Structure formats: C-alpha cells, structure tokens
Amino acid sequence: MDEETRNRWVVDTAEQTVERLEVFSDALTSEYRGEKLREYLLEKGISSELTEGIVIALERERSPDEFAKLLKFSIREGLKTLDLDSEDNADAKADQKEFVLELLREMGGTKGVDYAAFMDAAASRGISEQVVEEVIRFLLAGGQCYEPKIGIIRLVG
C-alpha cells in the first residue's frame, strides 16, 4: 500500500468514526436507554448494527461522556500523524525523498547498503543526518525499503 492510499484510508476511517460518534452523542443526550433507545435510533434511520452497538456501549460504559471525549482525542491524534502539509513543504519533502532514493540506488540499494556508510555519503553531498533519518523512516513506514538486519537498508524491488 502506498502512502496516499494509507492516508486516504485513515481519513475515511476518521470520517466514518466521527459520523458514528455523532450518532453516539445524539443517543447520549436523548437520555433513552435499552429498547427505547433502540426504537429512537432505528426511527432516525440509523443502521441496526450501529444501533445495537450504541445500545450495548451505553449499557456497559461507565462514563460514556469520557469515552466520547477519548474517541474524539484519538481521531485528532490519528489525523495529526498524516503528512498533509502545505504544497511547498510537500514538494521539498518529495525532492529530499527522491534524492535519498537515488543515493540508495547508486549505492546498491536492492542488495543492501550499510546505514553508516549511507549517512556518510549523504552528508558528503550536503544532506543533513536529520533529513536522511526522517526520509529513511518515511521510506521504511511506506514499505519502500526495509532493514533485513540491523544497520543495513535495502530497497524493495
């Protein structure tokens, strides 16, 4: 899965969770419970699966307000992990990523490259260690390279 697909999946999941959370909050403020709540939600056109889940959650959850707050916080934190920066910053990161990828290829990346030697080569070309580490973490997380053993970076494919 590429980064764009993963990011889209995270955003879609967050949006769906927000929609379910809105229904949960509505159910919470309705003050209905049990069968009355079930009828209330179904009359509003809420799916039977979501209705049943909310009824069960409100029966079992000791502090549903806190649960809703925690869920909202989790959604925000999850979205913060996405790299959806400005276009200029995205272009600069794309250039850095491409430079690091090219250097990995030059140094025999599909066979594996010694990480320390790679860092030295990048530094000799004016790329800071911090930038290289950030790009390598990004490539590792995106599945474009992996570490078959400690200290060796290998490109996929």
KEKE-3310 file (N, C-alpha, C; in steps of 0.2 Angstrom, whole numbers, plus 5000, padded with zeros to 4 digits):
npx = (5004:5003:5008:4999:4987:4986:4985:4972:4964:4965:4960:4947:4942:4943:4933:4921:4921:4919:4906:4899:4901:4894:4881:4882:4883:4871:4863:4866:4863:4849:4845:4838:4837:4841:4828:4820:4829:4834:4823:4822:4834:4833:4821:4826:4833:4845:4857:4854:4865:4874:4865:4863:4876:4878:4868:4872:4885:4881:4875:4885:4896:4904:4907:4901:4902:4916:4921:4917:4924:4937:4938:4936:4948:4957:4954:4958:4972:4976:4974:4983:4995:4997:5005:5001:5005:5008:5009:5022:5030:5028:5033:5046:5049:5047:5057:5068:5066:5066:5080:5086:5082:5088:5101:5102:5099:5111:5121:5119:5106:5096:5103:5107:5113:5125:5121:5128:5138:5130:5124:5136:5139:5128:5129:5141:5136:5129:5117:5108:5110:5099:5088:5090:5088:5075:5069:5072:5065:5052:5052:5054:5042:5033:5035:5044:5057:5067:5074:5084:5093:5100:5107:5108:5101:5089:5082:5065:5061)
npy = (4994:5011:5027:5038:5030:5024:5036:5041:5030:5032:5044:5042:5032:5040:5050:5041:5037:5048:5051:5040:5043:5055:5050:5042:5052:5059:5049:5048:5061:5060:5053:5041:5024:5006:4997:5008:5017:5010:5010:5023:5027:5018:5023:5035:5031:5025:5012:4995:4988:4998:5004:4994:4992:5004:5004:4993:4998:5010:5003:4996:5005:5014:5028:5036:5049:5053:5042:5046:5059:5054:5046:5056:5063:5053:5052:5065:5064:5054:5059:5069:5062:5061:5066:5080:5092:5109:5113:5118:5113:5100:5098:5100:5090:5079:5081:5079:5065:5059:5062:5054:5042:5040:5040:5029:5019:5021:5017:5003:4999:4988:4977:4980:4992:4998:5007:5017:5020:5025:5036:5044:5046:5053:5065:5070:5075:5085:5084:5084:5074:5073:5075:5064:5053:5056:5054:5041:5034:5037:5031:5018:5016:5017:5006:5006:5003:4992:4985:4972:4967:4973:4989:4988:4994:4991:4993:4990:4979)
npz = (5000:4996:5002:4999:4998:5010:5018:5013:5018:5032:5033:5028:5038:5049:5046:5045:5058:5065:5061:5067:5080:5081:5081:5092:5102:5100:5104:5118:5123:5121:5132:5132:5135:5132:5125:5122:5117:5106:5098:5095:5088:5077:5071:5067:5056:5058:5055:5059:5065:5070:5079:5088:5093:5099:5109:5117:5121:5128:5139:5145:5146:5159:5160:5148:5142:5144:5137:5124:5123:5124:5112:5102:5104:5101:5087:5082:5086:5078:5065:5065:5063:5050:5035:5029:5024:5018:5001:4996:5006:5005:4992:4994:5003:4994:4985:4993:4997:4985:4982:4992:4989:4976:4979:4987:4978:4969:4978:4978:4982:4981:4985:4997:5009:5019:5033:5041:5031:5021:5027:5029:5015:5011:5019:5014:5002:5006:5013:5028:5043:5050:5041:5032:5041:5044:5031:5028:5038:5034:5022:5026:5034:5024:5016:5006:5008:5018:5033:5033:5041:5056:5054:5040:5025:5013:4997:4991:4979)
capx = (5000:5007:5007:4992:4981:4985:4982:4965:4961:4965:4955:4940:4940:4941:4926:4916:4921:4915:4899:4896:4902:4889:4875:4883:4882:4864:4860:4868:4859:4842:4843:4834:4842:4838:4823:4818:4835:4834:4817:4823:4839:4830:4817:4830:4836:4852:4858:4853:4871:4876:4860:4864:4882:4877:4864:4877:4890:4878:4873:4891:4901:4903:4907:4900:4905:4923:4923:4916:4930:4943:4937:4937:4955:4961:4954:4963:4979:4977:4975:4990:5001:4997:5009:4996:5007:5007:5012:5029:5034:5027:5037:5053:5050:5047:5064:5073:5064:5069:5087:5089:5081:5093:5108:5101:5100:5118:5125:5117:5101:5092:5107:5108:5118:5127:5117:5133:5141:5125:5124:5142:5138:5123:5132:5146:5133:5126:5111:5109:5108:5092:5084:5091:5084:5067:5067:5073:5059:5047:5053:5053:5035:5029:5036:5049:5063:5067:5080:5084:5097:5102:5112:5108:5095:5088:5076:5061:5061)
capy = (5000:5017:5032:5041:5025:5024:5042:5041:5026:5035:5050:5039:5029:5045:5052:5037:5036:5055:5050:5036:5047:5060:5046:5041:5059:5060:5044:5050:5067:5058:5050:5035:5018:5000:4997:5015:5020:5006:5012:5030:5027:5015:5028:5040:5029:5023:5005:4991:4986:5004:5005:4989:4994:5010:5002:4989:5003:5014:4999:4994:5010:5018:5035:5037:5056:5052:5038:5051:5063:5050:5044:5062:5065:5048:5054:5071:5062:5050:5063:5073:5058:5061:5072:5083:5099:5113:5110:5119:5108:5093:5097:5100:5083:5075:5081:5075:5058:5057:5062:5049:5036:5039:5039:5022:5015:5022:5013:4996:4998:4982:4972:4982:4997:4999:5013:5022:5022:5029:5043:5047:5048:5059:5071:5072:5078:5091:5082:5083:5067:5073:5074:5057:5049:5057:5051:5034:5032:5038:5025:5011:5016:5017:5000:5007:5000:4988:4983:4965:4966:4980:4993:4988:4997:4988:4995:4985:4978)
capz = (5000:4996:5007:4998:4999:5018:5021:5012:5022:5038:5033:5028:5044:5054:5045:5047:5066:5068:5060:5072:5086:5081:5082:5099:5106:5100:5109:5124:5125:5121:5138:5131:5136:5131:5120:5120:5113:5100:5094:5094:5083:5071:5068:5064:5050:5059:5054:5065:5068:5074:5084:5093:5096:5104:5115:5121:5123:5134:5144:5148:5148:5165:5159:5141:5140:5144:5131:5118:5123:5122:5105:5098:5105:5097:5080:5081:5086:5072:5059:5066:5061:5042:5032:5024:5025:5013:4994:4996:5011:5002:4986:4997:5005:4989:4982:4998:4997:4978:4982:4996:4985:4971:4983:4989:4971:4967:4982:4978:4987:4981:4988:5004:5010:5026:5036:5042:5025:5018:5031:5027:5008:5011:5022:5009:4997:5009:5016:5035:5045:5052:5035:5030:5045:5043:5025:5029:5042:5030:5017:5030:5035:5017:5013:5000:5009:5024:5036:5033:5048:5059:5051:5033:5022:5007:4994:4989:4972)
cpx = (5004:5004:5000:4986:4980:4982:4974:4961:4960:4960:4948:4938:4939:4934:4921:4915:4917:4908:4896:4896:4896:4882:4876:4881:4875:4860:4861:4864:4851:4840:4839:4840:4838:4834:4821:4823:4835:4829:4819:4828:4836:4825:4820:4834:4843:4852:4857:4860:4874:4872:4862:4871:4882:4873:4868:4882:4887:4876:4880:4896:4899:4902:4907:4903:4912:4925:4922:4922:4936:4943:4939:4945:4959:4960:4958:4970:4981:4978:4981:4996:5002:5001:5005:4998:5006:5011:5019:5033:5033:5032:5044:5054:5050:5054:5069:5072:5067:5077:5090:5088:5086:5100:5108:5102:5107:5122:5123:5111:5097:5096:5108:5113:5119:5124:5123:5136:5136:5124:5130:5141:5133:5126:5137:5143:5128:5119:5112:5107:5101:5087:5084:5087:5077:5065:5067:5067:5053:5046:5051:5045:5031:5030:5041:5056:5062:5074:5081:5088:5099:5108:5113:5101:5094:5081:5072:5061:5067)
cpy = (5006:5022:5036:5037:5025:5030:5043:5036:5028:5040:5047:5036:5035:5048:5048:5036:5043:5054:5046:5039:5052:5056:5044:5047:5060:5056:5046:5056:5065:5056:5044:5029:5012:5000:5003:5018:5016:5009:5019:5030:5024:5020:5034:5038:5026:5015:5001:4989:4992:5005:5000:4990:4999:5008:4998:4994:5007:5009:4997:4999:5014:5025:5037:5044:5056:5048:5042:5055:5060:5048:5050:5064:5060:5050:5060:5068:5058:5054:5067:5069:5059:5067:5075:5091:5103:5111:5112:5114:5101:5092:5096:5093:5078:5075:5078:5068:5055:5057:5056:5042:5035:5037:5031:5017:5015:5017:5005:4994:4992:4976:4974:4987:4998:5006:5018:5024:5027:5036:5047:5050:5054:5065:5074:5076:5084:5090:5080:5076:5067:5072:5067:5052:5049:5053:5043:5031:5032:5032:5018:5011:5015:5010:5000:5004:4996:4987:4976:4963:4973:4983:4992:4990:4994:4991:4989:4984:4979)
cpz = (5000:5001:5006:4999:5007:5021:5019:5016:5029:5039:5033:5034:5049:5053:5047:5055:5069:5067:5065:5079:5087:5083:5090:5104:5106:5105:5116:5127:5125:5128:5138:5132:5134:5125:5117:5115:5106:5095:5091:5088:5077:5067:5065:5058:5051:5058:5060:5069:5072:5080:5090:5096:5101:5110:5119:5124:5129:5140:5148:5150:5154:5164:5151:5138:5140:5138:5125:5117:5121:5115:5100:5098:5101:5089:5078:5081:5080:5065:5059:5063:5053:5040:5027:5024:5018:5007:4994:5000:5008:4996:4989:4999:5000:4986:4987:4997:4990:4979:4986:4992:4980:4974:4985:4983:4969:4971:4982:4982:4987:4984:4995:5005:5017:5028:5037:5036:5021:5021:5029:5020:5007:5014:5017:5003:5000:5012:5023:5037:5047:5046:5032:5034:5044:5036:5025:5033:5038:5025:5020:5031:5029:5014:5007:5001:5016:5027:5037:5040:5050:5056:5043:5030:5015:5004:4992:4982:4968)
residu = (MET:ASP:GLU:GLU:THR:ARG:ASN:ARG:TRP:VAL:VAL:ASP:THR:ALA:GLU:GLN:THR:VAL:GLU:ARG:LEU:GLU:VAL:PHE:SER:ASP:ALA:LEU:THR:SER:GLU:TYR:ARG:GLY:GLU:LYS:LEU:ARG:GLU:TYR:LEU:LEU:GLU:LYS:GLY:ILE:SER:SER:GLU:LEU:THR:GLU:GLY:ILE:VAL:ILE:ALA:LEU:GLU:ARG:GLU:ARG:SER:PRO:ASP:GLU:PHE:ALA:LYS:LEU:LEU:LYS:PHE:SER:ILE:ARG:GLU:GLY:LEU:LYS:THR:LEU:ASP:LEU:ASP:SER:GLU:ASP:ASN:ALA:ASP:ALA:LYS:ALA:ASP:GLN:LYS:GLU:PHE:VAL:LEU:GLU:LEU:LEU:ARG:GLU:MET:GLY:GLY:THR:LYS:GLY:VAL:ASP:TYR:ALA:ALA:PHE:MET:ASP:ALA:ALA:ALA:SER:ARG:GLY:ILE:SER:GLU:GLN:VAL:VAL:GLU:GLU:VAL:ILE:ARG:PHE:LEU:LEU:ALA:GLY:GLY:GLN:CYS:TYR:GLU:PRO:LYS:ILE:GLY:ILE:ILE:ARG:LEU:VAL:GLY)
# end
